[in-house]
Amino acid sequence: MYLYNPKRYFVGMKNTYSKHDKKYLRAFGARVRTLRKAAGYSQEDFALEIGLDRTYMGGIERGERNVALLNIRKIARGLHISEKQLFE
């Protein structure tokens, strides 16, 4: 049961990713890290280049973030590849 608190929205909600989901997020993050390093970017420089926060990029690369579609697009464009290539 979730309690509504107008100041904190839903209290008690947690990430409820399955083991499979977590594995998928970690694999995607590892792919982004590999491509970023191959392109010669530090995490901080790459995040600045594409307009995302460095800590957010770190979360993506560690598999802690479920990345929004538009952010996937930013990452792909920053690496000069297609979105499809991020998932290969």
N, C-alpha and C positions, 0 to 999 in steps of 0.2 A: 504494500500500500504506500502511496506517495502522498505526502502532506504538502499542501500548497502554502507557500509563504510569499507574499507579494514582494518582499525585498530580495529573496533568494530563489524565486521561481519554484522549482520542484525540489524539495528537500528529500534526500534519500536515493535519488537516481544515481546510478553508477554505470560506467561502461560495462556492457554485458556482452562483450565479444566472445565468441566461441574460440576454442583452441585453433580451429581452422582459420577463422577470421584473423586472429593474432598472427598466425604463421604467414598469411597472405600479406598483411600490413608490413611485417618484418621483411619479407621478400621484396616488396615494392620499395621499401626504404633502402634496402641494400642495393637495389638496382639504381636508384637515384644517386646514392653515394658513389657508386662505381663510375657512373657516367659523369658526375660532377668532377670527380678527381681526374678522370681521363681528359676532361676539358681544361684542366689546369686551374680550377677555381678553389679557393678556400670556401668553407661553409659560409663564413661571414660575407665575403665578397660576392658569392653567388646570390645569397639572400638579398643583399642590397641591390644587385643588378636586376633581379626580377620583382622587387617590391614586396618581399615577404620578410618577416622578422627572423633573425638568426635562430632564436630559440624555437620558433615554429619549424624551421628547416631541420633543426636537430631532432625534434620530435618525429618528423616524417622519416628521417633516416634511421631512427631507432625503432620505427614501427609502432609508435605511440599515438599517431594521428591518423584519423580517417580523412584523407585529403579530399577537399571539395573539387568538383570537376573543373571549375575555373582556375584553381590553383595548379591542377595537373597541367592545364594548358599553359600557364605561366612557366612552369618548370620545363616543359618540352620546348617552348620557344626560347627560353634562356639557354638551353643546351643545343639549340638549332637542329632539333629532331622532331619527328611527328609524335603525337600523343601515343599512337600505336607502338612506336619503338620503345617507349618507356615500359611497356608490358611484355616485351619479347625476352 
